[in-house]
């Protein structure tokens, strides 16, 4: 077994943790869509993300992780 496999669940032992290695990204909401979705401006262009967990409006800056808005950081 490797050191990572022997570590208790929830504890990272290496340089990159499989559950927290990704970072959230700040993006701007362009427009809200049906079904709790929004089109957002990112550094790579426009994308569709879920806003089911936040009360976002067009023009808001939101924090997105894995395609899911997790916070409104600026109105």
N, CA, C and O of each residue as an XYZ file, in Angstrom:
300
protein
N       0.829     -1.192      0.000
C       0.000      0.000      0.000
C       0.869      1.250      0.000
O       1.939      1.291      0.608
N       0.378      2.260     -0.696
C       1.100      3.522     -0.707
C       0.737      4.328      0.528
O      -0.213      3.998      1.238
N       1.497      5.388      0.782
C       1.216      6.266      1.922
C      -0.187      6.852      1.809
O      -0.891      6.966      2.813
N      -0.606      7.230      0.589
C      -1.934      7.809      0.382
C      -3.031      6.807      0.724
O      -4.026      7.174      1.349
N      -2.864      5.547      0.325
C      -3.873      4.533      0.599
C      -3.984      4.239      2.092
O      -5.056      3.843      2.550
N      -2.922      4.418      2.859
C      -2.936      4.139      4.282
C      -3.468      5.301      5.116
O      -3.811      5.115      6.283
N      -3.540      6.491      4.535
C      -3.996      7.661      5.286
C      -5.481      7.542      5.591
O      -6.237      6.995      4.788
N      -5.907      8.049      6.748
C      -7.328      8.028      7.079
C      -8.123      8.836      6.059
O      -7.601      9.788      5.479
N      -9.373      8.464      5.838
C     -10.231      9.178      4.897
C     -10.292     10.662      5.251
O     -10.409     11.030      6.420
N     -10.210     11.510      4.220
C     -10.297     12.946      4.434
C      -8.963     13.618      4.698
O      -8.909     14.841      4.826
N      -7.880     12.846      4.783
C      -6.561     13.424      5.031
C      -5.698     13.260      3.789
O      -5.530     12.149      3.285
N      -5.152     14.365      3.299
C      -4.283     14.332      2.127
C      -2.841     14.207      2.576
O      -2.402     14.902      3.492
N      -2.114     13.326      1.931
C      -0.724     13.139      2.313
C       0.240     13.536      1.207
O       1.412     13.791      1.485
N      -0.213     13.595     -0.021
C       0.650     13.946     -1.139
C       0.536     15.415     -1.483
O      -0.101     16.191     -0.771
N       1.175     15.788     -2.603
C       1.131     17.185     -3.041
C      -0.240     17.588     -3.547
O      -0.625     18.750     -3.417
N      -0.992     16.646     -4.128
C      -2.303     16.951     -4.693
C      -3.336     15.994     -4.111
O      -3.163     14.776     -4.134
N      -4.402     16.568     -3.594
C      -5.491     15.755     -3.037
C      -6.541     15.533     -4.126
O      -6.926     16.477     -4.816
N      -6.994     14.318     -4.279
C      -7.959     14.018     -5.331
C      -9.283     14.754     -5.121
O      -9.974     15.036     -6.099
N      -9.656     15.070     -3.893
C     -10.937     15.730     -3.651
C     -10.845     17.246     -3.574
O     -11.876     17.915     -3.644
N      -9.658     17.812     -3.433
C      -9.577     19.269     -3.319
C      -8.515     19.885     -4.226
O      -8.111     21.027     -4.008
N      -8.058     19.154     -5.230
C      -7.023     19.677     -6.114
C      -7.565     20.709     -7.084
O      -6.813     21.561     -7.557
N      -8.836     20.652     -7.388
C      -9.435     21.633     -8.281
C      -9.699     22.925     -7.519
O      -9.903     22.912     -6.305
N      -9.691     24.024     -8.232
C      -9.982     25.302     -7.599
C     -11.270     25.873     -8.162
O     -11.649     25.574     -9.295
N     -11.930     26.679     -7.382
C     -13.115     27.389     -7.852
C     -12.653     28.599     -8.651
O     -11.572     29.136     -8.413
N     -13.486     29.024     -9.604
C     -13.140     30.108    -10.508
C     -14.216     31.190    -10.431
O     -15.410     30.887    -10.425
N     -13.790     32.447    -10.373
C     -14.732     33.565    -10.399
C     -15.106     33.852    -11.849
O     -14.233     34.016    -12.701
N     -16.405     33.913    -12.124
C     -16.930     34.192    -13.461
C     -18.070     35.194    -13.351
O     -18.595     35.424    -12.262
N     -18.451     35.785    -14.469
C     -19.536     36.762    -14.492
C     -20.760     36.168    -15.177
O     -20.656     35.592    -16.259
N     -21.920     36.312    -14.539
C     -23.169     35.805    -15.101
C     -23.593     36.715    -16.248
O     -23.731     37.925    -16.071
N     -23.800     36.124    -17.426
C     -24.268     36.873    -18.593
C     -25.792     36.870    -18.620
O     -26.423     37.918    -18.758
N     -26.367     35.698    -18.489
C     -27.821     35.566    -18.514
C     -28.249     34.317    -17.753
O     -27.523     33.324    -17.701
N     -29.427     34.383    -17.170
C     -29.988     33.219    -16.488
C     -30.847     32.441    -17.470
O     -31.528     33.027    -18.312
N     -30.812     31.119    -17.359
C     -31.591     30.223    -18.200
C     -32.594     29.471    -17.333
O     -32.590     29.601    -16.109
N     -33.442     28.695    -17.968
C     -34.367     27.832    -17.227
C     -33.594     26.727    -16.515
O     -32.415     26.502    -16.788
N     -34.271     26.047    -15.605
C     -33.720     24.878    -14.902
C     -32.479     25.194    -14.079
O     -31.562     24.375    -14.008
N     -32.432     26.384    -13.447
C     -31.321     26.769    -12.566
C     -29.966     26.757    -13.265
O     -28.963     26.364    -12.670
N     -29.934     27.180    -14.513
C     -28.693     27.267    -15.275
C     -28.420     28.721    -15.627
O     -29.327     29.553    -15.625
N     -27.163     29.018    -15.928
C     -26.776     30.360    -16.353
C     -25.652     30.262    -17.373
O     -24.861     29.319    -17.361
N     -25.595     31.253    -18.255
C     -24.460     31.414    -19.149
C     -23.524     32.387    -18.466
O     -23.947     33.450    -18.011
N     -22.241     32.025    -18.390
C     -21.254     32.856    -17.708
C     -20.067     33.130    -18.623
O     -19.754     32.337    -19.510
N     -19.411     34.266    -18.392
C     -18.162     34.597    -19.073
C     -17.003     34.050    -18.261
O     -16.889     34.331    -17.068
N     -16.144     33.271    -18.900
C     -14.937     32.755    -18.256
C     -13.733     33.234    -19.059
O     -13.889     33.839    -20.119
N     -12.559     32.969    -18.564
C     -11.350     33.341    -19.300
C     -11.213     32.534    -20.592
O     -10.464     32.922    -21.489
N     -11.930     31.423    -20.691
C     -11.883     30.571    -21.878
C     -13.096     30.769    -22.789
O     -13.242     30.050    -23.778
N     -13.963     31.727    -22.476
C     -15.172     31.950    -23.268
C     -16.419     31.753    -22.426
O     -16.363     31.728    -21.197
N     -17.524     31.615    -23.096
C     -18.796     31.440    -22.377
C     -19.076     29.973    -22.109
O     -18.776     29.100    -22.923
N     -19.663     29.728    -20.938
C     -20.016     28.369    -20.518
C     -21.368     28.389    -19.838
O     -21.828     29.434    -19.378
N     -22.000     27.236    -19.776
C     -23.246     27.067    -19.049
C     -22.917     26.377    -17.730
O     -22.223     25.360    -17.709
N     -23.423     26.940    -16.621
C     -23.179     26.354    -15.298
C     -24.488     26.295    -14.522
O     -25.454     26.975    -14.866
N     -24.512     25.496    -13.495
C     -25.662     25.413    -12.608
C     -25.588     26.526    -11.560
O     -24.527     26.787    -10.991
N     -26.722     27.174    -11.314
C     -26.812     28.177    -10.246
C     -27.880     27.764     -9.227
O     -28.476     28.608     -8.558
N     -28.105     26.468     -9.123
C     -29.147     25.940     -8.240
C     -28.881     26.244     -6.767
O     -29.826     26.333     -5.984
N     -27.625     26.402     -6.377
C     -27.287     26.590     -4.964
C     -27.177     28.050     -4.536
O     -27.012     28.332     -3.349
N     -27.265     28.982     -5.486
C     -27.095     30.407     -5.173
C     -28.209     31.228     -5.812
O     -28.899     30.759     -6.717
N     -28.376     32.449     -5.336
C     -29.348     33.370     -5.924
C     -28.596     34.370     -6.798
O     -28.366     35.513     -6.401
N     -28.220     33.922     -7.990
C     -27.433     34.749     -8.898
C     -28.340     35.572     -9.803
O     -29.467     35.188    -10.116
N     -27.798     36.730    -10.216
C     -28.473     37.599    -11.184
C     -27.486     37.930    -12.293
O     -26.274     37.818    -12.111
N     -28.008     38.334    -13.434
C     -27.145     38.767    -14.533
C     -26.246     39.891    -14.030
O     -26.714     40.812    -13.359
N     -24.962     39.817    -14.352
C     -23.990     40.811    -13.911
C     -23.243     40.436    -12.647
O     -22.197     41.015    -12.357
N     -23.760     39.473    -11.885
C     -23.084     39.026    -10.660
C     -21.782     38.302    -10.983
O     -21.663     37.656    -12.024
N     -20.818     38.415    -10.093
C     -19.622     37.580    -10.147
C     -19.869     36.434     -9.180
O     -20.161     36.648     -8.004
N     -19.747     35.220     -9.690
C     -20.002     34.040     -8.872
C     -18.763     33.152     -8.859
O     -17.920     33.216     -9.754
N     -18.675     32.334     -7.835
C     -17.591     31.374     -7.702
C     -18.125     30.018     -8.157
O     -19.124     29.528     -7.630
N     -17.452     29.414     -9.138
C     -17.921     28.152     -9.722
C     -16.874     27.073     -9.525
O     -15.686     27.291     -9.758
N     -17.331     25.908     -9.092
C     -16.464     24.735     -8.936
C     -17.173     23.549     -9.571
O     -18.314     23.245     -9.224
N     -16.508     22.887    -10.487
C     -17.041     21.689    -11.147
C     -18.396     21.947    -11.794
O     -19.280     21.091    -11.746
N     -18.565     23.127    -12.402
C     -19.793     23.447    -13.107
C     -20.943     23.877    -12.224
O     -22.061     24.041    -12.711
N     -20.700     24.064    -10.945
C     -21.734     24.441     -9.977
C     -21.345     25.738     -9.282
O     -20.267     25.836     -8.695
N     -22.226     26.736     -9.350
C     -21.987     27.982     -8.625
C     -22.105     27.694     -7.132
O     -23.076     27.087     -6.679
N     -21.090     28.144     -6.365
C     -21.107     27.856     -4.935
C     -21.205     29.118     -4.086
O     -21.394     29.033     -2.872
N     -21.079     30.292     -4.712
C     -21.202     31.545     -3.961
C     -21.329     32.717     -4.923
O     -20.780     32.701     -6.025
N     -22.066     33.737     -4.483
C     -22.080     35.026     -5.173
C     -21.050     35.877     -4.441
O     -21.158     36.089     -3.233
N     -20.046     36.366     -5.178
C     -18.986     37.113     -4.494
C     -19.033     38.608     -4.773
O     -18.369     39.387     -4.090
N     -19.817     39.018     -5.776
C     -19.955     40.453     -6.041
C     -21.218     40.699     -6.841
O     -21.489     39.997     -7.815
N     -21.986     41.688     -6.437
C     -23.200     42.066     -7.174
C     -22.943     43.324     -7.924
O     -23.831     43.823     -8.614
